[in-house]
Amino acid sequence: MKRVSILAVIVGGFASLVSCCERTPNRSSKSLPTPETDPLAQPKSLQQVGLPLELTRATIPADNPQTPEKISLGQKLFFERQLSADGTVSCSTCHDPKLAFTDRKTTSVGIEGRVGQRNAPTVLNATYNKTQFWDGRANTLEEQAEFPIVNPSEMGCASLDAAVAQIARVKGYQEAFQHVFGHPPNASDLLRAIASYERTQILFDSPFDHFVGGDKNAIDASAKRGWELFNTQARCNKCHALTETERDTTLFMDNDFHNIGIGIIRHNVVALAGQAEKLVNSSDKTAIDRLAIQHDMSVLGRFLITKQEKDTASFKTPGLRNVLVTAPYFHDGSQETLWDVMDHYNKGDGVHNPWLDEDIQPLALTENDIDDLVAFLASLTSGPYKQQGVAELARQRAISRTSRPQRDTARAFGPKAQQPEPPK
């Protein structure tokens, strides 16, 4: 099979688009899903202001090169509901292109209405993640693609081979796999195809990118002030920059894990950590995946993988691009607006949390400061989601003027809270 550069693949575009099609499950169907012409589902161009071309090329694994045919197949599979046990759920159910490849739910809902423990992160720019999922339990997009298919609370297939058997009954998939891979459908190629499509979902070209590129009028004065606060008093750069002194204008993440004080009071984290240390085999990634989605131990985050005390209730730093249109926020979807997020950080939430990241402390941000920070974050919204961003910013601003459950001005302007010692 002739290799084609990712540049040629993505810039060239594709005629066939795939969607979440509304149809009755039919295990003996003779053709592939009927595509929906949704431009938001298309592979993205590399010709975007702010896109890191060399880094993008470097994310393509040597054992899974991009080709137009493989990406097109992966796109169909991404929207294929017959990869779920009952034919009702696809990857796009939780990662809808119309919703910036999220589901806008607090936590995701799988087959038979089963509600999980984690908020669905966006697929946009996931190719740049060094690990996948909130706790980093998968190292690659290929590895990540398997877990939702076989998790009982997500797509619910008994095994990956069972999912392959379901789509192998579809004549169109038999032909497509034969064309792309030279043989009938199998599990590893299924994952390679889905990952190849996901790697095309790279989105930059925001007002902030044009500002960094030299257009000083691309963002307003409030967003400019927010950008300065982001890298100074607001301490966002502790996790969302290259280093504490080097600003990141590209990905806004450190590919690391941090305890930022979410869920500590609501959950008995100390007791759960003790149970996990004794009962959980961290090398069994399938078991970890089920705990992360189905069990209260989900709150332990990275600890489930490393069993290191410092990782207790720590979760991956997400990138911030298009963050405005991916609400609600954090690994558990517990914060409705960006104002709630900033209020949480502003008070340096460390009460009852012995594992709080050392960089979390009161910020003494004023209301105007928070408004400026939100304006900066809104400037990271890419062109395809511009109109959604305008509406979402107005929605969140209206909420922030009447409901601010995380705001605690006294703590925000006070000393850092005394944290308890970790349990012995």
Beta strands, then each sheet from edge to edge (+ up, - down):
strand 1: 257-258
strand 2: 315-316
sheet 1: 1+ 2-
end
